[in-house]
Amino acid sequence: MLEQPGAHLKGGECCVEARINIRNDGVVPVVDVSGEIDLYTSPKLRAALDELLATGQVHFLVNLLDTTYLDSTALSILTSVLKHVQGAGGMLGLVFNQPQVDRMFTITGLKDVFPTFISQAEALAAARAWVNVASKE
């Protein structure tokens, strides 16, 4: 399990902390993301996703339920990883229900690109189905 707490400095003041944690529900890995993911904290997200990719994982979820802000850097990382896993026959799903996160994905058109879910239970059920279909192929 990877846990990467962190904060960044801006003008000598401490800003919001971002936390990234990887857990496995028994079938698919889940990357729990909390706090703000921006230019300064997004390397933690990239490192966690790269760690999963390095182990050969192609089906996983990113849980954004405790994420308060995403900038274009975070969206770019998620989109890049989605393309990678789809190229390998996998899928990356996102879990969020906050209006500010939904707005970012809606206005960029990415809500139509990613499988999105409003609850972990719904996302896990879909991810298990992805794994079951892939194992039959």
Stockholm file with secondary structure:
# STOCKHOLM 1.0

chainA/1-137         MLEQPGAHLKGGECCVEARINIRNDGVVPVVDVSGEIDLYTSPKLRAALDELLATGQVHFLVNLLDTTYLDSTALSILTSVLKHVQGAGGMLGLVFNQPQVDRMFTITGLKDVFPTFISQAEALAAARAWVNVASKE
#=GR chainA/1-137 SS CCEEEECCEETTEECCCEEEEEEECSSSEEEEEEEEESTTTHHHHHHHHHHHHHTTCCEEEEEEEEEEEECHHHHHHHHHHHHHHHHTTCEEEEECCCHHHHHHHHHTTGGGTSCEESSHHHHHHHHHHHHHHHHHC
#=GC SS_cons         CCEEEECCEETTEECCCEEEEEEECSSSEEEEEEEEESTTTHHHHHHHHHHHHHTTCCEEEEEEEEEEEECHHHHHHHHHHHHHHHHTTCEEEEECCCHHHHHHHHHTTGGGTSCEESSHHHHHHHHHHHHHHHHHC
//
